C-alpha cells in the first residue's frame, strides 16, 4: 500500500491499515527507527491517564540507598 506525504509532512494511513490496526481519529502511533534504518509504526493502545491506578501504590516507599543495597545483596548471593 502506498501513501503520499503532503507538503506539511502529513500522510494518510490507508483505510485497510487503519482497519487492521483498529485505529480511529485521535488515536496515536509511535514510529520506531531500528538499527538497519527500517521504520516500524506501532499503535499506542492506552494513554497514561487510562492506565493510572492499575499498579497500586507501595505500602512502604523505598529510597535509592535501599534499592542499591538490595541489588548488591542479590548480586553477592549469585
PQR file with spaces between the fields and no chain letter, atoms N, CA, C, O and H, PARSE charges and radii, in Angstrom:
ATOM       1  N    UNK     1       0.836   -1.168    0.000 -0.4000 1.5000
ATOM       2  CA   UNK     1       0.000    0.000    0.000 -0.0000 2.0000
ATOM       3  C    UNK     1       0.887    1.239    0.000  0.5500 1.7000
ATOM       4  O    UNK     1       1.946    1.261    0.628 -0.5500 1.4000
ATOM       5  N    UNK     2       0.449    2.246   -0.698 -0.4000 1.5000
ATOM       6  CA   UNK     2       1.240    3.471   -0.848 -0.0000 2.0000
ATOM       7  C    UNK     2       0.446    4.657   -0.318  0.5500 1.7000
ATOM       8  O    UNK     2      -0.772    4.728   -0.485 -0.5500 1.4000
ATOM       9  H    UNK     2      -0.411    2.227   -1.209  0.4000 1.0000
ATOM      10  N    UNK     3       1.148    5.586    0.320 -0.4000 1.5000
ATOM      11  CA   UNK     3       0.561    6.829    0.792 -0.0000 2.0000
ATOM      12  C    UNK     3       1.521    7.957    0.442  0.5500 1.7000
ATOM      13  O    UNK     3       2.736    7.760    0.430 -0.5500 1.4000
ATOM      14  H    UNK     3       2.137    5.529    0.456  0.4000 1.0000
ATOM      15  N    UNK     4       0.989    9.122    0.161 -0.4000 1.5000
ATOM      16  CA   UNK     4       1.806   10.269   -0.240 -0.0000 2.0000
ATOM      17  C    UNK     4       1.942   11.250    0.913  0.5500 1.7000
ATOM      18  O    UNK     4       0.968   11.540    1.608 -0.5500 1.4000
ATOM      19  H    UNK     4       0.002    9.282    0.170  0.4000 1.0000
ATOM      20  N    UNK     5       3.147   11.757    1.115 -0.4000 1.5000
ATOM      21  CA   UNK     5       3.400   12.751    2.160 -0.0000 2.0000
ATOM      22  C    UNK     5       3.067   14.127    1.600  0.5500 1.7000
ATOM      23  O    UNK     5       3.488   14.475    0.497 -0.5500 1.4000
ATOM      24  H    UNK     5       3.939   11.522    0.551  0.4000 1.0000
ATOM      25  N    UNK     6       2.302   14.915    2.372 -0.4000 1.5000
ATOM      26  CA   UNK     6       1.933   16.261    1.938 -0.0000 2.0000
ATOM      27  C    UNK     6       3.093   17.230    2.167  0.5500 1.7000
ATOM      28  O    UNK     6       4.111   16.867    2.757 -0.5500 1.4000
ATOM      29  H    UNK     6       1.960   14.632    3.268  0.4000 1.0000
ATOM      30  N    UNK     7       2.928   18.462    1.694 -0.4000 1.5000
ATOM      31  CA   UNK     7       3.957   19.484    1.881 -0.0000 2.0000
ATOM      32  C    UNK     7       4.154   19.817    3.359  0.5500 1.7000
ATOM      33  O    UNK     7       5.197   20.349    3.740 -0.5500 1.4000
ATOM      34  H    UNK     7       2.101   18.757    1.215  0.4000 1.0000
ATOM      35  N    UNK     8       3.158   19.506    4.195 -0.4000 1.5000
ATOM      36  CA   UNK     8       3.269   19.734    5.639 -0.0000 2.0000
ATOM      37  C    UNK     8       3.845   18.532    6.372  0.5500 1.7000
ATOM      38  O    UNK     8       3.935   18.546    7.600 -0.5500 1.4000
ATOM      39  H    UNK     8       2.311   19.074    3.885  0.4000 1.0000
ATOM      40  N    UNK     9       4.240   17.481    5.635 -0.4000 1.5000
ATOM      41  CA   UNK     9       4.819   16.295    6.254 -0.0000 2.0000
ATOM      42  C    UNK     9       3.778   15.320    6.763  0.5500 1.7000
ATOM      43  O    UNK     9       4.113   14.396    7.504 -0.5500 1.4000
ATOM      44  H    UNK     9       4.167   17.470    4.638  0.4000 1.0000
ATOM      45  N    UNK    10       2.537   15.501    6.386 -0.4000 1.5000
ATOM      46  CA   UNK    10       1.459   14.622    6.837 -0.0000 2.0000
ATOM      47  C    UNK    10       1.220   13.524    5.813  0.5500 1.7000
ATOM      48  O    UNK    10       1.522   13.678    4.629 -0.5500 1.4000
ATOM      49  H    UNK    10       2.265   16.251    5.784  0.4000 1.0000
ATOM      50  N    UNK    11       0.668   12.409    6.293 -0.4000 1.5000
ATOM      51  CA   UNK    11       0.260   11.353    5.379 -0.0000 2.0000
ATOM      52  C    UNK    11      -1.013   10.720    5.903  0.5500 1.7000
ATOM      53  O    UNK    11      -1.312   10.791    7.095 -0.5500 1.4000
ATOM      54  H    UNK    11       0.422   12.284    7.255  0.4000 1.0000
ATOM      55  N    UNK    12      -1.752   10.107    5.015 -0.4000 1.5000
ATOM      56  CA   UNK    12      -2.975    9.416    5.394 -0.0000 2.0000
ATOM      57  C    UNK    12      -2.701    7.931    5.374  0.5500 1.7000
ATOM      58  O    UNK    12      -2.230    7.385    4.377 -0.5500 1.4000
ATOM      59  H    UNK    12      -1.509   10.049    4.047  0.4000 1.0000
ATOM      60  N    UNK    13      -3.000    7.278    6.492 -0.4000 1.5000
ATOM      61  CA   UNK    13      -2.852    5.822    6.527 -0.0000 2.0000
ATOM      62  C    UNK    13      -3.971    5.214    5.697  0.5500 1.7000
ATOM      63  O    UNK    13      -5.129    5.608    5.833 -0.5500 1.4000
ATOM      64  H    UNK    13      -3.382    7.722    7.303  0.4000 1.0000
ATOM      65  N    UNK    14      -3.640    4.273    4.850 -0.4000 1.5000
ATOM      66  CA   UNK    14      -4.687    3.633    4.060 -0.0000 2.0000
ATOM      67  C    UNK    14      -5.769    3.015    4.956  0.5500 1.7000
ATOM      68  O    UNK    14      -5.486    2.522    6.048 -0.5500 1.4000
ATOM      69  H    UNK    14      -2.699    3.953    4.739  0.4000 1.0000
ATOM      70  N    UNK    15      -7.001    3.055    4.469 -0.4000 1.5000
ATOM      71  CA   UNK    15      -8.146    2.570    5.238 -0.0000 2.0000
ATOM      72  C    UNK    15      -7.946    1.138    5.726  0.5500 1.7000
ATOM      73  O    UNK    15      -8.309    0.815    6.857 -0.5500 1.4000
ATOM      74  H    UNK    15      -7.230    3.456    3.581  0.4000 1.0000
ATOM      75  N    UNK    16      -7.376    0.282    4.890 -0.4000 1.5000
ATOM      76  CA   UNK    16      -7.176   -1.121    5.265 -0.0000 2.0000
ATOM      77  C    UNK    16      -6.218   -1.245    6.455  0.5500 1.7000
ATOM      78  O    UNK    16      -6.437   -2.073    7.339 -0.5500 1.4000
ATOM      79  H    UNK    16      -7.081    0.544    3.972  0.4000 1.0000
ATOM      80  N    UNK    17      -5.158   -0.426    6.481 -0.4000 1.5000
ATOM      81  CA   UNK    17      -4.213   -0.437    7.610 -0.0000 2.0000
ATOM      82  C    UNK    17      -4.929    0.032    8.869  0.5500 1.7000
ATOM      83  O    UNK    17      -4.784   -0.577    9.929 -0.5500 1.4000
ATOM      84  H    UNK    17      -4.981    0.246    5.763  0.4000 1.0000
ATOM      85  N    UNK    18      -5.707    1.120    8.760 -0.4000 1.5000
ATOM      86  CA   UNK    18      -6.453    1.621    9.927 -0.0000 2.0000
ATOM      87  C    UNK    18      -7.419    0.564   10.442  0.5500 1.7000
ATOM      88  O    UNK    18      -7.589    0.410   11.652 -0.5500 1.4000
ATOM      89  H    UNK    18      -5.825    1.615    7.899  0.4000 1.0000
ATOM      90  N    UNK    19      -8.048   -0.158    9.532 -0.4000 1.5000
ATOM      91  CA   UNK    19      -8.994   -1.196    9.937 -0.0000 2.0000
ATOM      92  C    UNK    19      -8.280   -2.337   10.654  0.5500 1.7000
ATOM      93  O    UNK    19      -8.725   -2.788   11.710 -0.5500 1.4000
ATOM      94  H    UNK    19      -7.910   -0.032    8.550  0.4000 1.0000
ATOM      95  N    UNK    20      -7.177   -2.799   10.082 -0.4000 1.5000
ATOM      96  CA   UNK    20      -6.423   -3.913   10.669 -0.0000 2.0000
ATOM      97  C    UNK    20      -5.902   -3.550   12.061  0.5500 1.7000
ATOM      98  O    UNK    20      -5.955   -4.367   12.980 -0.5500 1.4000
ATOM      99  H    UNK    20      -6.816   -2.432    9.225  0.4000 1.0000
ATOM     100  N    UNK    21      -5.399   -2.324   12.211 -0.4000 1.5000
ATOM     101  CA   UNK    21      -4.828   -1.890   13.487 -0.0000 2.0000
ATOM     102  C    UNK    21      -5.866   -1.285   14.434  0.5500 1.7000
ATOM     103  O    UNK    21      -5.545   -0.866   15.546 -0.5500 1.4000
ATOM     104  H    UNK    21      -5.356   -1.661   11.464  0.4000 1.0000
ATOM     105  N    UNK    22      -7.129   -1.249   13.964 -0.4000 1.5000
ATOM     106  CA   UNK    22      -8.221   -0.683   14.761 -0.0000 2.0000
ATOM     107  C    UNK    22      -7.898    0.742   15.202  0.5500 1.7000
ATOM     108  O    UNK    22      -8.062    1.094   16.370 -0.5500 1.4000
ATOM     109  H    UNK    22      -7.390   -1.590   13.061  0.4000 1.0000
ATOM     110  N    UNK    23      -7.438    1.554   14.257 -0.4000 1.5000
ATOM     111  CA   UNK    23      -7.090    2.945   14.527 -0.0000 2.0000
ATOM     112  C    UNK    23      -8.240    3.851   14.100  0.5500 1.7000
ATOM     113  O    UNK    23      -8.875    3.633   13.068 -0.5500 1.4000
ATOM     114  H    UNK    23      -7.305    1.268   13.308  0.4000 1.0000
ATOM     115  N    UNK    24      -8.493    4.875   14.920 -0.4000 1.5000
ATOM     116  CA   UNK    24      -9.564    5.823   14.643 -0.0000 2.0000
ATOM     117  C    UNK    24      -9.027    7.236   14.847  0.5500 1.7000
ATOM     118  O    UNK    24      -7.930    7.426   15.373 -0.5500 1.4000
ATOM     119  H    UNK    24      -7.977    5.052   15.759  0.4000 1.0000
ATOM     120  N    UNK    25      -9.802    8.212   14.430 -0.4000 1.5000
ATOM     121  CA   UNK    25      -9.415    9.608   14.569 -0.0000 2.0000
ATOM     122  C    UNK    25      -9.034    9.898   16.020  0.5500 1.7000
ATOM     123  O    UNK    25      -9.766    9.547   16.946 -0.5500 1.4000
ATOM     124  H    UNK    25     -10.693    8.058   14.003  0.4000 1.0000
ATOM     125  N    UNK    26      -7.898   10.534   16.205 -0.4000 1.5000
ATOM     126  CA   UNK    26      -7.426   10.876   17.546 -0.0000 2.0000
ATOM     127  C    UNK    26      -6.502    9.851   18.177  0.5500 1.7000
ATOM     128  O    UNK    26      -5.829   10.156   19.162 -0.5500 1.4000
ATOM     129  H    UNK    26      -7.303   10.819   15.453  0.4000 1.0000
ATOM     130  N    UNK    27      -6.453    8.621   17.622 -0.4000 1.5000
ATOM     131  CA   UNK    27      -5.515    7.619   18.141 -0.0000 2.0000
ATOM     132  C    UNK    27      -4.092    8.068   17.863  0.5500 1.7000
ATOM     133  O    UNK    27      -3.850    8.865   16.956 -0.5500 1.4000
ATOM     134  H    UNK    27      -7.000    8.373   16.822  0.4000 1.0000
ATOM     135  N    UNK    28      -3.157    7.557   18.641 -0.4000 1.5000
ATOM     136  CA   UNK    28      -1.750    7.901   18.457 -0.0000 2.0000
ATOM     137  C    UNK    28      -0.968    6.670   18.021  0.5500 1.7000
ATOM     138  O    UNK    28      -1.316    5.536   18.353 -0.5500 1.4000
ATOM     139  H    UNK    28      -3.354    6.910   19.377  0.4000 1.0000
ATOM     140  N    UNK    29       0.094    6.926   17.271 -0.4000 1.5000
ATOM     141  CA   UNK    29       1.010    5.870   16.850 -0.0000 2.0000
ATOM     142  C    UNK    29       2.425    6.327   17.160  0.5500 1.7000
ATOM     143  O    UNK    29       2.702    7.524   17.241 -0.5500 1.4000
ATOM     144  H    UNK    29       0.377    7.846   17.002  0.4000 1.0000
ATOM     145  N    UNK    30       3.309    5.367   17.331 -0.4000 1.5000
ATOM     146  CA   UNK    30       4.725    5.662   17.571 -0.0000 2.0000
ATOM     147  C    UNK    30       5.521    5.124   16.398  0.5500 1.7000
ATOM     148  O    UNK    30       5.263    4.020   15.918 -0.5500 1.4000
ATOM     149  H    UNK    30       3.084    4.395   17.266  0.4000 1.0000
ATOM     150  N    UNK    31       6.495    5.905   15.934 -0.4000 1.5000
ATOM     151  CA   UNK    31       7.387    5.463   14.877 -0.0000 2.0000
ATOM     152  C    UNK    31       8.718    5.095   15.508  0.5500 1.7000
ATOM     153  O    UNK    31       9.299    5.889   16.248 -0.5500 1.4000
ATOM     154  H    UNK    31       6.705    6.802   16.324  0.4000 1.0000
ATOM     155  N    UNK    32       9.201    3.897   15.222 -0.4000 1.5000
ATOM     156  CA   UNK    32      10.436    3.392   15.808 -0.0000 2.0000
ATOM     157  C    UNK    32      11.424    3.131   14.681  0.5500 1.7000
ATOM     158  O    UNK    32      11.119    2.397   13.740 -0.5500 1.4000
ATOM     159  H    UNK    32       8.729    3.251   14.621  0.4000 1.0000
ATOM     160  N    UNK    33      12.605    3.728   14.773 -0.4000 1.5000
ATOM     161  CA   UNK    33      13.660    3.533   13.786 -0.0000 2.0000
ATOM     162  C    UNK    33      14.630    2.500   14.331  0.5500 1.7000
ATOM     163  O    UNK    33      15.228    2.711   15.386 -0.5500 1.4000
ATOM     164  H    UNK    33      12.853    4.324   15.537  0.4000 1.0000
ATOM     165  N    UNK    34      14.797    1.374   13.621 -0.4000 1.5000
ATOM     166  CA   UNK    34      15.710    0.337   14.112 -0.0000 2.0000
ATOM     167  C    UNK    34      17.122    0.570   13.581  0.5500 1.7000
ATOM     168  O    UNK    34      17.351    1.495   12.802 -0.5500 1.4000
ATOM     169  H    UNK    34      14.312    1.203   12.764  0.4000 1.0000
ATOM     170  N    UNK    35      18.048   -0.254   13.995 -0.4000 1.5000
ATOM     171  CA   UNK    35      19.465   -0.089   13.658 -0.0000 2.0000
ATOM     172  C    UNK    35      19.719   -0.211   12.158  0.5500 1.7000
ATOM     173  O    UNK    35      20.709    0.325   11.659 -0.5500 1.4000
ATOM     174  H    UNK    35      17.862   -1.005   14.628  0.4000 1.0000
ATOM     175  N    UNK    36      18.846   -0.906   11.432 -0.4000 1.5000
ATOM     176  CA   UNK    36      19.012   -1.082    9.987 -0.0000 2.0000
ATOM     177  C    UNK    36      18.393    0.052    9.182  0.5500 1.7000
ATOM     178  O    UNK    36      18.451    0.039    7.953 -0.5500 1.4000
ATOM     179  H    UNK    36      18.042   -1.341   11.837  0.4000 1.0000
ATOM     180  N    UNK    37      17.799    1.036    9.860 -0.4000 1.5000
ATOM     181  CA   UNK    37      17.173    2.158    9.170 -0.0000 2.0000
ATOM     182  C    UNK    37      15.727    1.897    8.778  0.5500 1.7000
ATOM     183  O    UNK    37      15.126    2.699    8.064 -0.5500 1.4000
ATOM     184  H    UNK    37      17.752    1.047   10.859  0.4000 1.0000
ATOM     185  N    UNK    38      15.164    0.789    9.233 -0.4000 1.5000
ATOM     186  CA   UNK    38      13.761    0.487    8.959 -0.0000 2.0000
ATOM     187  C    UNK    38      12.889    1.182    9.991  0.5500 1.7000
ATOM     188  O    UNK    38      13.279    1.333   11.149 -0.5500 1.4000
ATOM     189  H    UNK    38      15.652    0.137    9.813  0.4000 1.0000
ATOM     190  N    UNK    39      11.710    1.601    9.564 -0.4000 1.5000
ATOM     191  CA   UNK    39      10.781    2.279   10.452 -0.0000 2.0000
ATOM     192  C    UNK    39       9.598    1.362   10.733  0.5500 1.7000
ATOM     193  O    UNK    39       9.018    0.777    9.818 -0.5500 1.4000
ATOM     194  H    UNK    39      11.393    1.479    8.623  0.4000 1.0000
ATOM     195  N    UNK    40       9.253    1.246   12.003 -0.4000 1.5000
ATOM     196  CA   UNK    40       8.070    0.483   12.402 -0.0000 2.0000
ATOM     197  C    UNK    40       7.073    1.458   12.999  0.5500 1.7000
ATOM     198  O    UNK    40       7.450    2.354   13.755 -0.5500 1.4000
ATOM     199  H    UNK    40       9.724    1.722   12.746  0.4000 1.0000
ATOM     200  N    UNK    41       5.806    1.287   12.665 -0.4000 1.5000
ATOM     201  CA   UNK    41       4.752    2.099   13.228 -0.0000 2.0000
ATOM     202  C    UNK    41       3.972    1.229   14.204  0.5500 1.7000
ATOM     203  O    UNK    41       3.468    0.167   13.837 -0.5500 1.4000
ATOM     204  H    UNK    41       5.500    0.559   12.052  0.4000 1.0000
ATOM     205  N    UNK    42       3.878    1.684   15.446 -0.4000 1.5000
ATOM     206  CA   UNK    42       3.225    0.899   16.484 -0.0000 2.0000
ATOM     207  C    UNK    42       2.073    1.715   17.062  0.5500 1.7000
ATOM     208  O    UNK    42       2.289    2.833   17.528 -0.5500 1.4000
ATOM     209  H    UNK    42       4.288    2.547   15.743  0.4000 1.0000
ATOM     210  N    UNK    43       0.848    1.176   17.039 -0.4000 1.5000
ATOM     211  CA   UNK    43      -0.258    1.907   17.654 -0.0000 2.0000
ATOM     212  C    UNK    43      -0.078    1.983   19.166  0.5500 1.7000
ATOM     213  O    UNK    43       0.323    1.011   19.805 -0.5500 1.4000
ATOM     214  H    UNK    43       0.673    0.268   16.660  0.4000 1.0000
ATOM     215  N    UNK    44      -0.374    3.132   19.718 -0.4000 1.5000
ATOM     216  CA   UNK    44      -0.340    3.291   21.174 -0.0000 2.0000
ATOM     217  C    UNK    44      -1.758    3.021   21.649  0.5500 1.7000
ATOM     218  O    UNK    44      -2.682    3.782   21.360 -0.5500 1.4000
ATOM     219  H    UNK    44      -0.700    3.922   19.199  0.4000 1.0000
ATOM     220  N    UNK    45      -1.914    1.941   22.373 -0.4000 1.5000
ATOM     221  CA   UNK    45      -3.250    1.460   22.735 -0.0000 2.0000
ATOM     222  C    UNK    45      -3.841    2.148   23.960  0.5500 1.7000
ATOM     223  O    UNK    45      -5.063    2.254   24.063 -0.5500 1.4000
ATOM     224  H    UNK    45      -1.164    1.323   22.608  0.4000 1.0000
ATOM     225  N    UNK    46      -3.021    2.614   24.881 -0.4000 1.5000
ATOM     226  CA   UNK    46      -3.566    3.223   26.091 -0.0000 2.0000
ATOM     227  C    UNK    46      -2.759    4.455   26.462  0.5500 1.7000
ATOM     228  O    UNK    46      -1.538    4.488   26.311 -0.5500 1.4000
ATOM     229  H    UNK    46      -2.029    2.528   24.797  0.4000 1.0000
ATOM     230  N    UNK    47      -3.450    5.444   26.938 -0.4000 1.5000
ATOM     231  CA   UNK    47      -2.756    6.643   27.404 -0.0000 2.0000
ATOM     232  C    UNK    47      -2.380    6.461   28.869  0.5500 1.7000
ATOM     233  O    UNK    47      -2.887    5.565   29.544 -0.5500 1.4000
ATOM     234  H    UNK    47      -4.442    5.418   27.060  0.4000 1.0000
ATOM     235  N    UNK    48      -1.511    7.296   29.338 -0.4000 1.5000
ATOM     236  CA   UNK    48      -1.112    7.255   30.745 -0.0000 2.0000
ATOM     237  C    UNK    48      -2.335    7.451   31.640  0.5500 1.7000
ATOM     238  O    UNK    48      -2.461    6.803   32.679 -0.5500 1.4000
ATOM     239  H    UNK    48      -1.100    8.024   28.790  0.4000 1.0000
ATOM     240  N    UNK    49      -3.227    8.341   31.235 -0.4000 1.5000
ATOM     241  CA   UNK    49      -4.427    8.590   32.030 -0.0000 2.0000
ATOM     242  C    UNK    49      -5.287    7.336   32.138  0.5500 1.7000
ATOM     243  O    UNK    49      -5.903    7.092   33.176 -0.5500 1.4000
ATOM     244  H    UNK    49      -3.124    8.867   30.391  0.4000 1.0000
ATOM     245  N    UNK    50      -5.333    6.537   31.063 -0.4000 1.5000
ATOM     246  CA   UNK    50      -6.159    5.335   31.069 -0.0000 2.0000
ATOM     247  C    UNK    50      -5.588    4.232   31.954  0.5500 1.7000
ATOM     248  O    UNK    50      -6.340    3.415   32.485 -0.5500 1.4000
ATOM     249  H    UNK    50      -4.834    6.736   30.220  0.4000 1.0000
ATOM     250  N    UNK    51      -4.261    4.200   32.119 -0.4000 1.5000
ATOM     251  CA   UNK    51      -3.668    3.118   32.903 -0.0000 2.0000
ATOM     252  C    UNK    51      -3.331    3.534   34.339  0.5500 1.7000
ATOM     253  O    UNK    51      -2.853    2.725   35.135 -0.5500 1.4000
ATOM     254  H    UNK    51      -3.650    4.864   31.688  0.4000 1.0000
ATOM     255  N    UNK    52      -3.586    4.804   34.655 -0.4000 1.5000
ATOM     256  CA   UNK    52      -3.326    5.291   36.020 -0.0000 2.0000
ATOM     257  C    UNK    52      -4.123    4.459   37.014  0.5500 1.7000
ATOM     258  O    UNK    52      -5.321    4.238   36.835 -0.5500 1.4000
ATOM     259  H    UNK    52      -3.974    5.461   34.009  0.4000 1.0000
ATOM     260  N    UNK    53      -3.452    4.004   38.058 -0.4000 1.5000
ATOM     261  CA   UNK    53      -4.126    3.268   39.112 -0.0000 2.0000
ATOM     262  C    UNK    53      -4.105    1.759   38.947  0.5500 1.7000
ATOM     263  O    UNK    53      -4.555    1.040   39.839 -0.5500 1.4000
ATOM     264  H    UNK    53      -2.479    4.184   38.204  0.4000 1.0000
ATOM     265  N    UNK    54      -3.595    1.262   37.832 -0.4000 1.5000
ATOM     266  CA   UNK    54      -3.541   -0.188   37.627 -0.0000 2.0000
ATOM     267  C    UNK    54      -2.591   -0.826   38.634  0.5500 1.7000
ATOM     268  O    UNK    54      -2.897   -1.872   39.206 -0.5500 1.4000
ATOM     269  H    UNK    54      -3.229    1.846   37.107  0.4000 1.0000
ATOM     270  N    UNK    55      -1.450   -0.201   38.849 -0.4000 1.5000
ATOM     271  CA   UNK    55      -0.476   -0.700   39.828 -0.0000 2.0000
ATOM     272  C    UNK    55      -0.690    0.088   41.116  0.5500 1.7000
ATOM     273  O    UNK    55      -0.592    1.315   41.116 -0.5500 1.4000
ATOM     274  H    UNK    55      -1.201    0.649   38.384  0.4000 1.0000
ATOM     275  N    UNK    56      -0.979   -0.601   42.203 -0.4000 1.5000
ATOM     276  CA   UNK    56      -1.237    0.118   43.454 -0.0000 2.0000
ATOM     277  C    UNK    56       0.025    0.783   43.995  0.5500 1.7000
ATOM     278  O    UNK    56       1.143    0.356   43.708 -0.5500 1.4000
ATOM     279  H    UNK    56      -1.059   -1.598   42.203  0.4000 1.0000
ATOM     280  N    UNK    57      -0.179    1.830   44.779 -0.4000 1.5000
ATOM     281  CA   UNK    57       0.961    2.485   45.424 -0.0000 2.0000
ATOM     282  C    UNK    57       1.582    1.516   46.416  0.5500 1.7000
ATOM     283  O    UNK    57       0.870    0.753   47.068 -0.5500 1.4000
ATOM     284  H    UNK    57      -1.088    2.176   45.012  0.4000 1.0000
ATOM     285  N    UNK    58       2.914    1.540   46.536 -0.4000 1.5000
ATOM     286  CA   UNK    58       3.554    0.644   47.507 -0.0000 2.0000
ATOM     287  C    UNK    58       3.179    1.043   48.931  0.5500 1.7000
ATOM     288  O    UNK    58       2.942    2.215   49.222 -0.5500 1.4000
ATOM     289  H    UNK    58       3.493    2.159   46.006  0.4000 1.0000
ATOM     290  N    UNK    59       3.131    0.043   49.810 -0.4000 1.5000
ATOM     291  CA   UNK    59       2.797    0.309   51.213 -0.0000 2.0000
ATOM     292  C    UNK    59       3.924    1.074   51.892  0.5500 1.7000
ATOM     293  O    UNK    59       3.693    1.870   52.803 -0.5500 1.4000
ATOM     294  H    UNK    59       3.324   -0.909   49.573  0.4000 1.0000
ATOM     295  N    UNK    60       5.145    0.820   51.436 -0.4000 1.5000
ATOM     296  CA   UNK    60       6.315    1.475   52.027 -0.0000 2.0000
ATOM     297  C    UNK    60       7.151    2.050   50.886  0.5500 1.7000
ATOM     298  O    UNK    60       7.428    1.356   49.908 -0.5500 1.4000
ATOM     299  H    UNK    60       5.333    0.174   50.697  0.4000 1.0000
ATOM     300  N    UNK    61       7.550    3.302   51.008 -0.4000 1.5000
ATOM     301  CA   UNK    61       8.408    3.882   49.986 -0.0000 2.0000
ATOM     302  C    UNK    61       9.825    3.336   50.143  0.5500 1.7000
ATOM     303  O    UNK    61      10.265    3.016   51.248 -0.5500 1.4000
ATOM     304  H    UNK    61       7.325    3.866   51.803  0.4000 1.0000
ATOM     305  N    UNK    62      10.516    3.238   49.039 -0.4000 1.5000
ATOM     306  CA   UNK    62      11.877    2.700   49.038 -0.0000 2.0000
ATOM     307  C    UNK    62      12.793    3.765   48.460  0.5500 1.7000
ATOM     308  O    UNK    62      12.531    4.309   47.387 -0.5500 1.4000
ATOM     309  H    UNK    62      10.159    3.497   48.142  0.4000 1.0000
ATOM     310  N    UNK    63      13.869    4.059   49.181 -0.4000 1.5000
ATOM     311  CA   UNK    63      14.820    5.055   48.720 -0.0000 2.0000
ATOM     312  C    UNK    63      15.893    4.442   47.822  0.5500 1.7000
ATOM     313  O    UNK    63      15.984    3.222   47.684 -0.5500 1.4000
ATOM     314  H    UNK    63      14.082    3.617   50.053  0.4000 1.0000
ATOM     315  N    UNK    64      16.685    5.291   47.229 -0.4000 1.5000
ATOM     316  CA   UNK    64      17.748    4.828   46.330 -0.0000 2.0000
ATOM     317  C    UNK    64      18.774    3.968   47.069  0.5500 1.7000
ATOM     318  O    UNK    64      19.266    2.982   46.521 -0.5500 1.4000
ATOM     319  H    UNK    64      16.611    6.282   47.341  0.4000 1.0000
ATOM     320  N    UNK    65      19.097    4.335   48.303 -0.4000 1.5000
ATOM     321  CA   UNK    65      20.061    3.540   49.074 -0.0000 2.0000
ATOM     322  C    UNK    65      19.521    2.129   49.324  0.5500 1.7000
ATOM     323  O    UNK    65      20.266    1.153   49.237 -0.5500 1.4000
ATOM     324  H    UNK    65      18.698    5.137   48.748  0.4000 1.0000
ATOM     325  N    UNK    66      18.220    2.024   49.636 -0.4000 1.5000
ATOM     326  CA   UNK    66      17.603    0.714   49.846 -0.0000 2.0000
ATOM     327  C    UNK    66      17.659   -0.128   48.569  0.5500 1.7000
ATOM     328  O    UNK    66      17.939   -1.326   48.610 -0.5500 1.4000
ATOM     329  H    UNK    66      17.615    2.817   49.707  0.4000 1.0000
ATOM     330  N    UNK    67      17.387    0.524   47.435 -0.4000 1.5000
ATOM     331  CA   UNK    67      17.448   -0.202   46.154 -0.0000 2.0000
ATOM     332  C    UNK    67      18.853   -0.694   45.872  0.5500 1.7000
ATOM     333  O    UNK    67      19.044   -1.835   45.452 -0.5500 1.4000
ATOM     334  H    UNK    67      17.159    1.498   47.402  0.4000 1.0000
ATOM     335  N    UNK    68      19.849    0.171   46.104 -0.4000 1.5000
ATOM     336  CA   UNK    68      21.237   -0.205   45.864 -0.0000 2.0000
ATOM     337  C    UNK    68      21.647   -1.364   46.765  0.5500 1.7000
ATOM     338  O    UNK    68      22.327   -2.289   46.321 -0.5500 1.4000
ATOM     339  H    UNK    68      19.694    1.099   46.445  0.4000 1.0000
ATOM     340  N    UNK    69      21.233   -1.313   48.033 -0.4000 1.5000
ATOM     341  CA   UNK    69      21.543   -2.400   48.969 -0.0000 2.0000
ATOM     342  C    UNK    69      20.932   -3.721   48.491  0.5500 1.7000
ATOM     343  O    UNK    69      21.585   -4.764   48.543 -0.5500 1.4000
ATOM     344  H    UNK    69      20.681   -0.562   48.394  0.4000 1.0000
ATOM     345  N    UNK    70      19.690   -3.676   48.028 -0.4000 1.5000
ATOM     346  CA   UNK    70      19.018   -4.888   47.544 -0.0000 2.0000
ATOM     347  C    UNK    70      19.730   -5.448   46.313  0.5500 1.7000
ATOM     348  O    UNK    70      19.877   -6.663   46.178 -0.5500 1.4000
ATOM     349  H    UNK    70      19.160   -2.829   47.985  0.4000 1.0000
ATOM     350  N    UNK    71      20.169   -4.569   45.420 -0.4000 1.5000
ATOM     351  CA   UNK    71      20.890   -5.006   44.214 -0.0000 2.0000
ATOM     352  C    UNK    71      22.201   -5.671   44.601  0.5500 1.7000
ATOM     353  O    UNK    71      22.531   -6.744   44.096 -0.5500 1.4000
ATOM     354  H    UNK    71      20.050   -3.583   45.530  0.4000 1.0000
ATOM     355  N    UNK    72      22.947   -5.035   45.496 -0.4000 1.5000
ATOM     356  CA   UNK    72      24.235   -5.588   45.922 -0.0000 2.0000
ATOM     357  C    UNK    72      24.045   -6.915   46.645  0.5500 1.7000
ATOM     358  O    UNK    72      24.819   -7.848   46.432 -0.5500 1.4000
ATOM     359  H    UNK    72      22.679   -4.164   45.906  0.4000 1.0000
ATOM     360  N    UNK    73      23.031   -7.012   47.493 -0.4000 1.5000
ATOM     361  CA   UNK    73      22.757   -8.259   48.207 -0.0000 2.0000
ATOM     362  C    UNK    73      22.434   -9.371   47.236  0.5500 1.7000
ATOM     363  O    UNK    73      22.946  -10.482   47.379 -0.5500 1.4000
ATOM     364  H    UNK    73      22.402   -6.254   47.665  0.4000 1.0000
ATOM     365  N    UNK    74      21.591   -9.099   46.246 -0.4000 1.5000
ATOM     366  CA   UNK    74      21.214  -10.110   45.253 -0.0000 2.0000
ATOM     367  C    UNK    74      22.430  -10.501   44.395  0.5500 1.7000
ATOM     368  O    UNK    74      22.614  -11.676   44.080 -0.5500 1.4000
ATOM     369  H    UNK    74      21.175   -8.197   46.130  0.4000 1.0000
ATOM     370  N    UNK    75      23.243   -9.531   44.025 -0.4000 1.5000
ATOM     371  CA   UNK    75      24.421   -9.827   43.197 -0.0000 2.0000
ATOM     372  C    UNK    75      25.419  -10.688   43.953  0.5500 1.7000
ATOM     373  O    UNK    75      26.054  -11.564   43.365 -0.5500 1.4000
ATOM     374  H    UNK    75      23.094   -8.576   44.281  0.4000 1.0000
ATOM     375  N    UNK    76      25.564  -10.449   45.244 -0.4000 1.5000
ATOM     376  CA   UNK    76      26.543  -11.234   46.016 -0.0000 2.0000
ATOM     377  C    UNK    76      26.044  -12.643   46.308  0.5500 1.7000
ATOM     378  O    UNK    76      26.847  -13.529   46.602 -0.5500 1.4000
ATOM     379  H    UNK    76      25.049   -9.738   45.722  0.4000 1.0000
ATOM     380  N    UNK    77      24.737  -12.866   46.234 -0.4000 1.5000
ATOM     381  CA   UNK    77      24.206  -14.201   46.509 -0.0000 2.0000
ATOM     382  C    UNK    77      24.194  -15.102   45.274  0.5500 1.7000
ATOM     383  O    UNK    77      23.871  -16.286   45.371 -0.5500 1.4000
ATOM     384  H    UNK    77      24.084  -12.146   45.995  0.4000 1.0000
ATOM     385  N    UNK    78      24.546  -14.544   44.117 -0.4000 1.5000
ATOM     386  CA   UNK    78      24.553  -15.336   42.870 -0.0000 2.0000
ATOM     387  C    UNK    78      25.812  -16.147   42.724  0.5500 1.7000
ATOM     388  O    UNK    78      25.973  -16.864   41.736 -0.5500 1.4000
ATOM     389  H    UNK    78      24.809  -13.582   44.039  0.4000 1.0000
